[in-house]
Amino acid sequence: SQALPVRSIRLPKNEAEQLGATSFFREKYGDEVNIYYIGSDEGKVKEAYSKEFCGGPHVENTSAIGSIELYKVEKIGAQSVRIYAR
């Protein structure tokens, strides 16, 4: 497993969407949003593994996550699924 830093930037919401950042609760975000992304290079949000609208990270580095087990996948919309992990 890699130990990748979790970084953040603050952007206008439309710019964050153009970068491919995802959100699950669009109505909860204002005109400016925090984007948390996982990647090895600071400032390279476009190439990041993951980028999401978020109020704050749960970890500072992916090494803190360890192994996970996916135990359930639930369809919650036409193009959305909820993944359960432990």
C-alpha positions in Angstrom: 0.0 0.0 0.0 1.1 3.6 -0.6 1.3 6.3 2.0 -0.2 9.2 0.2 -1.0 12.6 1.8 -4.5 13.9 1.9 -4.4 17.6 0.9 -7.0 20.3 0.6 -7.7 23.5 -1.4 -10.5 26.0 -1.4 -12.1 26.8 -4.8 -15.2 28.3 -6.4 -17.7 25.5 -6.6 -17.9 25.6 -10.4 -14.1 25.3 -10.8 -14.1 22.3 -8.4 -16.8 20.6 -10.5 -14.7 21.3 -13.7 -11.8 19.5 -12.0 -13.9 16.5 -11.5 -14.4 16.8 -7.7 -17.5 14.8 -6.6 -20.1 15.7 -4.0 -23.0 13.7 -2.7 -24.8 16.6 -1.0 -24.6 19.5 -3.6 -27.3 21.5 -1.8 -25.2 21.8 1.3 -22.3 23.6 -0.4 -21.9 27.4 -1.0 -20.2 29.2 -3.8 -16.8 28.3 -2.5 -15.9 24.7 -1.4 -13.2 22.8 0.3 -11.8 20.0 -1.9 -9.9 17.2 -0.3 -7.8 15.1 -2.6 -5.4 12.2 -2.4 -2.3 12.4 -4.4 1.5 12.6 -4.1 2.0 16.0 -5.6 0.8 19.2 -3.9 -1.3 21.4 -6.2 -1.9 18.7 -8.8 -5.6 18.3 -8.1 -6.4 17.4 -11.7 -4.3 14.3 -11.5 -5.3 13.2 -8.0 -6.6 9.7 -7.3 -9.6 11.0 -5.5 -11.1 14.5 -5.1 -14.2 15.3 -3.2 -16.2 18.2 -1.7 -15.8 17.9 2.1 -15.9 19.7 5.3 -12.8 18.0 6.6 -10.6 15.0 6.2 -10.9 11.9 8.3 -7.2 11.0 7.9 -4.0 13.0 7.0 -2.4 10.2 5.1 -3.7 7.0 3.4 -1.3 5.0 5.5 -3.6 5.6 8.5 -6.4 3.7 6.8 -4.9 0.2 6.6 -6.8 -2.7 5.1 -10.5 -2.6 4.6 -13.1 -5.2 3.6 -16.0 -4.3 1.3 -18.9 -6.3 2.6 -22.0 -4.8 0.9 -22.8 -2.7 -2.3 -26.2 -1.1 -2.4 -27.7 0.6 -5.4 -29.1 4.0 -4.3 -29.9 5.7 -7.6 -29.7 5.3 -11.4 -25.9 5.8 -11.4 -25.0 5.7 -7.7 -24.1 3.0 -5.3 -23.3 3.0 -1.5 -20.4 0.8 -0.5 -20.1 -0.6 3.0 -16.6 -1.3 4.3 -15.0 -2.2 7.6 
